[in-house]
Structures are given as structure tokens and as C-alpha cells.
Amino acid sequence: MMGWLSHCLLLFFIFFFKGCNTSTSHELSYCHDEESSALLQFKQSFTISASASGLEGAYPKVLSWKQAQGGNNISCCTWDGVECDERTGHVIGLDLRSSCLYGSIHSNSSLFSLVHLQRLNLADNHFNYSQIPTSIRNFPGLTHLDLSTSVFSGRVPLEVSQLVKLSLLNLSFNTEPSSGVGLLTLDGSNFRSLVQNLTNLQHLRLRFINISSPIPDSMANLSFLTTLDLYQCHLFGDFPVRIFHLQNLQNLYLRDNLDLIGYLPEFNKSSRLITLDLHGTRFSGNLAFSIKKLGSLKQLDVGACNFSAGLVPSSLGNLRELIYLDISANHFGGPVPDSFANLTKLFVFRISTSLLTGPIPSWLGNFSELEYLDFGYNRLSGSIPTSFSNLTNLQILYLQSNNLSGIVEFQTFQNLQNLNQLDLRSNSLEFFSEPTAVNASTVPQFTHLKLTSCNVREFPNFLRYQKHLERLFLDRNKIHGQVPKWMWNMSTESLVQLDISENFLSGQLPVFLPWVNQLYLRLASNMFHGPLPIPASSTLLYEAHDNKFTGKLSPVICNMSSLRALDFSNNNLSGMIPQCFGNFSDPLTLLILGNNSFHGTLPQTYTNKSNLRILDASQNQLQGQLPRSLVNCLMLETLVLSNNYFNDVFPFWMGTLPELKILAMRHNAFQGLIGKPENNQQFPKLRVLDISHNNFTGKFVAEYIFSKYAMRPINQSTYMTVDINYISGNDWLTFGSTIKMTIKGVDRYYSRVQEAFAVIDISSNKFEGKIDEYIGSLKGLWSLNFSNNRLSGRIPSSFGHLTNLEALDLSNNKLWGEIPRQLAQLTFLAQFNVSHNNLTGPIPHGPQLNTFNITSYEGNPGLCGDPLPKRCQSSNAPPQLPPSSTEENDSGIEFEWTFVLAGCGSGFVVGVVLADLAITRRRELFVEMVGMLIRLMERITSLKRFGR
């Protein structure tokens, strides 16, 4: 009995003391007052904003943080996102990810008094471009630090590298919310310190941080590393190959480090690598040899690298665990290997921008998990396999720019209810859809549908059921007739991009288009008539050129304050150009209004915020002076004002435009002298000047206008283009400068202008005096047209330096003297015209000059030699005298022949002495001198007869 009682008492004391200990532990789990106060103070430093967090499930965790009231002992350890040490009660974890916090965080924040923190997660908030505080060093026991996606900016402090216990460091996705540009920088020395000190790292994520340095070799010493994310960090140099051999490495992201060089080793079967993303780096070598043993690999992206060209590596078909494969833009060619039929787990399959040939494999229809297939920009042929109708999970299908052919029936895609992006552009396909009504519930709801050049003959009927379409391309097809009325009810809230250009569409469009969020509209090259339709004020790009639109421009267009490109050329528009076109949209880059019937003046006000780069108002009925505020358009590269009625002087004030390359003002009423500018300002980049068919007078001094550097030879075939961004950061359109000029005697329209193009055309004016020798130093010139003026003097021999010259027209002037022999050096000369001048002497022989016919030289009675019928005298013939007593010789010295007559008398005695010497010692010289004297006297007599 006593034994039983002793046993019971023993159990009682055991449970009693255990309960006491439990109670004590529970008491200690209440957080310390100073830490509770610090958390509340931290909470008060921010506002709650739903837009501060973007991830699904975000909510303001700190709303549960409340101060104890009425003696109630509320522990902060129970607050949402707060974790305490059960033994000490200190706060050791703070998880405030996606908590909708907005505001700045500084080094004196109460947060940094929580010195026992081991885990800190502030991801997916908006810290208003704060720098990462240096007080982060107050957390020496920190093992997890996640500050990703929280709008931190500036330099990553060295103090982060002092957190030597870190196993996870995530500073990724701190980017500008509107543009996605990275906000953080990490200099090379701090990067090396971080890698050397944080030897316990398992996860290192620095995506979108500008590091701009090589990767330190010591990175290969991080033996615990499982994830390394250095996506778009501006890294360069050689990638340490030993990193690939880290035993625990599973995920490696090096994407978009354009100057990072490396090669892949031959991996061992023991490698645990699951993700390998090298897209957009300069990795090279033999891909097939390197990765054939990576049996655990699930994601492989080596797109846009430099791996060895050749056939698509068939060994990739052995990586049967792959769910993501991208080998695009590596110059792989040939057919898609049949071994790839093993990759049935693929979700994403991309081999775009390569050299694939042959048909699209029908076995792709067995890839039941496939969501994204991209074979665009290859040389694939044949038809689209009907087995694609089995890909019920397919969401994106890109087959654009191949050699595919055959009829594509919409029925093929009818069963693909998840398909939302379809791009079949630029093949030889014929897209066919049933004209009859279809069941709206069975039609896939597209967001992107691109059927450019698919021989579409009518608006596909299924479009009437599209509610979420964002981008629709039906351009370059064979669609006739009017736009169906149901189009105006299609996707009115979602459509941002519509291209129906280059068809045979006609009829009148609604005055106001229904798509309220439109950004991009192309109606060009059709037969639309009536008033020009007005798209949404949000529109960035609007092209309606080459139609039959009529009437005045609505002032409502002035509401399009974000417009970047506007092209209404080649229509029948009339009235005045709205004055707002000068300043209604600061982003406006391209304004083309040519070949209409606009009258009045150009818009008079242009601001210094202007981004205008191309302005073309040619072939209208504009008049008056040029607006001097154009000097504010500091980005202006091309100004085309030809074929109007402008009446002004030469615009030397445009010499302050630092980017101006093309200035075309032909066929106007510009007039006056082109004198020396007051500030000696040349046009710093001008390469094309066309002022032909105006009323300019006086001398043309090229040095006043052209810079030798601007007119230098350019040995590249690039074009003068303007890239305009629209919709998102990856959507660009390229526009070229266009111009109509007389080149090689023919009016030519240039839809693109090469950067090397250099032209001066001052023809059909009233310029006089001699040709400026300075032109011979403009060595990049392609074409020079000085015809139909009153120029005199000799052709400068310095023209022989213009070795790029293809066309030279000096016809219909008053030039005299011989054609310089140096012109025979112009081996590119394809058009040459010096007709109707007063030129004399032999035509020089040269590989090009000998190819021109008689019309190039006619109207010069003193010229001789091929191709003219007039034969030249012996090479000892005396030089030709100038044709006029008032014209200039090549040295620029003017003289009267009456002075020569006076000089004859005074030199008679000297002549007798010289004659005696010549007769007795050089008889042939004497005969020649007498002949010269006779001809001279005949000339003098002739001059007297005409009263000279």
C-alpha cells in the first residue's frame, strides 16, 4: 500500500513540476515590451496601399498589430507575420511579404532594434526607392533575408556581406514599376566581399541588379549553393567553369548577361542540375556533348547564345524530364530530330529564329502537356499538321515567317479552347474560315491573332465573337469591300493593336472608332474615303497613309497627347494643319503629312520638350515663313518641305539642330543670298541638302553649311531610321526617312535613306560666281547637282578627291576651261553632265568618263575627243583663252585684255632680243612663239571690233 502511495506521489510531483515549467515557458513566450513597441513604431511609419503589393493573396498583415489596452496582456508573438523564440520570447522572424506597405525605410527605423532576428522577409512591398539601410548589420544572426520586389534603389551596402550566417539572400526584382529597369547596383568589390564572406549561402538571388563586373572565382567555393540567380546583372568576362561542378547546385540563371563568356563542361551523371538558363549570353561550344548526361534537367534555355552551328542536337531528345526547352537563335538547322518525340513532358518548346528545314513533325500532336510552341522565323515547309488539333492545353502557337503552305482551316484550332495567341504571319498559307455562323461558345478566345500575308480574302466570321482580343493583324491580305459592321462591336474594351493595312478595303469608316484603349492603328494602303476616323486619345501610333480620305482634320486629334507616330500622307486631306501639331504631344517622333492639299502655314509653336525626329510636309500648298520655334526640336533628323509655296530665306538658324541630317526644300519660293552665318555655325550632321528650284542668288559657299566630318565617307549600309516603342518594352516599329530627289537625272523616291547617303542639289536657282573649292573636301558625297544656274570659272580639280561620287551634274552654267584630268579618278561615277557650258580642250580619258554619251558634253563647242565627233589637235596646242573679259580665272584674279595690248608695246624691245636668241639657237621655239603672237593679235582685234 505504501509502495503504491509513494508511486502516486512521485507521479504527482512529476506532473506538478512539468506543469510549472510549462507555465513558465508560456509566460516567457510573450514578446518583450521594447520589441512590441518597436514593431508598432515600424507599423506607423508606413501607409497601407493595395497597389504596393502585386502578388496574389496580398493583404496588410500589420493591421492585426495592436497595442495592449485595459491591462490585457496581448503578446506580439501572436501578431500576423511575427515569430518569437519559444524559450526567450525574442522576435526572431518577421514575414511581411505582400503586406501592402508603402513608404520609406531608413537606418534609424525601429526595425533595426530587433537584434535577435534570424529571418526577415519584406518582399513585394513598395519602399519608395529607399536605399537598403546600412543598419542591416544589426542582425548578425540573420539566416534569411528577402528584400525582393520592393522598390529599393541605390547601392547594395557592404554591410550585407557582414551577415555571415545567411543561407538565403534575395534582392531580386527591385525595378522601376513603370519600365522594369533595375534600381539596385552592386559594385565589383562589394560583390567579391559578399561571395567570400557568405559561405553558408544556399540561395543567392540578385536578379536585375547592375553588378557590371566579372563573377569572382570564389563563387565556386560556395559548397552549399543550390540556387544562383544572376539574371540580367550586366556581368562580363569568363564564367568560372568550376561553379558547374558544385555538388548541390540545382538552379542556375545567367540570362541576359550579354557580355558573359563561357562554355559548358561535360557534366557528370551525378549532377543535380534542374534548371539551366543561359539565354542571351555568349556561351559557346558543343551543346550536345556537354549536357547529354543531365538526366535530371527539367528546364534548359540556351536561346540567343553562340553554340556551334550545325544540325539540331539530337541528343537533347534523351533528356526526358524536360518541361522547358529553348534553343532558339543559335544557328541550329536541319529538320527537327525525331528523338525529340521523347520529350512528351514539355510545357514550352522553342526553336525560333534558326535554320530549321523540312516539315513540322506530326508527332508534336502527342505532346499533351504542351502550352507554348514557337517555331517562328525558320525555313520550315509543308503544311500545318492536323494533329495539332490534339494539343488541347496549347495556349501559344508561333509559326510566323516560314515557308509553310497549304490551306489552314480554322476548324483545326476550334478544339483548342485554351489557345489565346496564334501567329501565322508571312508564310504561303491560305487561311480559311467558315463564312457561316459558328457556335460562339466553342470559339477560342484570342488575345493575339496575327494573320499577316495569309491570303485571307474576307474578315473571318469567328472574329465577331472575340471579347478579349488585344492584337489583331490582318494586313497584307486580299480582303475586299467594306469593313463589316460587327467589327465595331468586337473587343471594344480590350483591343489595343489593329492592323488592316495593305488590303483592298473601301468605304467610309466611323468618325470615332470604338476601341477605347487603342494604342496602335494602321489603316494604310487601302481605298478608304470620307473623313479621317478618330481613334482613342490613348493612341500612340496612327498610320492612314495611301488612302482617299478627304476633308479637314478634326481638332479632336489634338487630344491624342501621347502620340508618337502620325502618318496621313498620300490622301486628299485639306484645310489647315492644326496648330496643336507643333506641341500637343511631347513624345511625337514622326509627323508625315506629305502629298495632301493642306494650305496655310506650318504649326508655329514647338517646345524644347519635343522628341520630333522626322517632319515631312512636302507636296502640299503651304506658304509663308518657316516657324523659328523649330530650333526647339533638338532631336530633328529629317525635315522635308519640298513642293510647297514657302517664301523665306535660307534657314541658317537651323544650324543649331545637332541631329539634322536631311533638309529638303526643293520647289518652293525660297530666295535671297546664302551669306556667311553670324555665328559661323555649320550644320553639324547635315548630309542631304536639296534646295533646287528656288530663287536663291549670289555665291554658294559650301563651307558655310557643311562640316567635313559630317560629310565623311561612311562604310556601312545601315539606314537612317527611327525606332518607336509602343504598347510594351518589347514592341518596336522602325520607320525610315523618305525623300524624293533628282539623282542621276531622274526623279527618284527613296523609301529608305542610307546613313552613307550624301547629296547636294542646288540646281535651278540663280547662283553665280565660281564653284567653291571646299566641296572637294566633302569626301562622302554621292551626288552633286549644280545645274541650271549662272556659275562661272573652272571646274575645281579638287573634285577628283570625291571618290564616292556617283552623279555629277554641272550642266547649263557658264563654266569654262578644261575638264580636270582628276575626274578620271572617279571610278563610281555613273552619271556625268557638263553640257551647255563654255568648256574647252580634250575630254579626259578614264574608266567612267569614256562610258558617257555625247549628251553629257554637248553645247561646249571647244570640247574635243571621244565621244564627241570633234577630234583634238596635237598635245602641243596652246591653252584656251578665257571666253570673256570679265570672267574669273582659276586663281580668282580678274583682268582686262586691254592691259595685255598695252603690255605688248613695252615688251617689244625685249621681244626683239629674245627673238634673236630664238632664231639662232631654237628655231622651232621661235616658230611656235610667232604662232602664239599671231593668234593673240587676232583675239585683240576681235575684242576691239565688239567694243570690248
Buried (B, 14 or more C-beta within 10 A) or exposed (E): EEEEEEEEEEEEEEEEEEEEEEEEEEEBBBBBEEBBBBBBEBBEBBEBBEEBBEEEEBEBBBEEBEEEEEEEEBBBBEBBBBBBBEEEBBBBBBBBBBBBBBBEBEBEBBBBBBEBBBBBBBBBBBBBEBBBBBBBBBBEEBBBBBBBBBBBBEEBBBBBBBBEBBBBBBBBBBBEEEEEEBBBBBBEEBBBBBBBBBBBBBBBBBBBBBBBBBBBBBBBBBEBBBBBBBBBBBBBEEBBEEBBEBEEBBBBBBBBBEEBBBBBBEBEEEBBBBBBBBBBBBBBBBBBBBBBBBBBBBBBBBBBBBBBEBEBBBBBBBBEEBBBBBBBBBEBBBBBBEBBBBBBBBBBBBBBBBBBBEBBBEBBBEBEBBBBBBBBBBEBBEEBBEBBBBBEBBBBBBBBBBEBBEEBBBEBBBBBBEBBBBBBBBBEBBBBBEEEEBEEEEBBBBBBBBBBBBBBBBBBBBBBBBEEBBBBBBBBBBBEEBBEEEBEEBBBEBBBBBBBBBBEBBEEBBEEBBBEBBBBBBBBBBEBBBBBBBBBBBBBBBBBBBBEBBBBBBEEBBBBEBBBBBBBBBBEBBEBBBBBBBBBBBBBBBBBBBBBEBBBBBBBEBEEEBBBBBBBBBBBEBBBEBBEBBBBBBBBBBBBBBBBEBBBBBBBBBBBBEBBBBBBBBBBEBBEEBEEBEEEBBBBBBBBBBBBBBEBBBBBBBBBBBBEEBBBBBEEEEBBBBEBBBBEEEBEBEBBBBBBBBBBBEEEEBEBBBBBBBBBBBBBBEBBBBBBBBBBBBBBBBBBBBBBBEBBBBBBBBBBBBBBBBBBBBBBBBBBBBBBBBBBBBEEBBBBBBBBBBBBBBBBEBEBBEEBEEEBBBBBEBBBBBBBEEEBEEEEEEEBEBBEEEBBBBEEEEEEBEEEBEEEEEEEEEEEEBEEEBEEEEEEEBEBBEEEEEEBEEEBEEBEEEEE
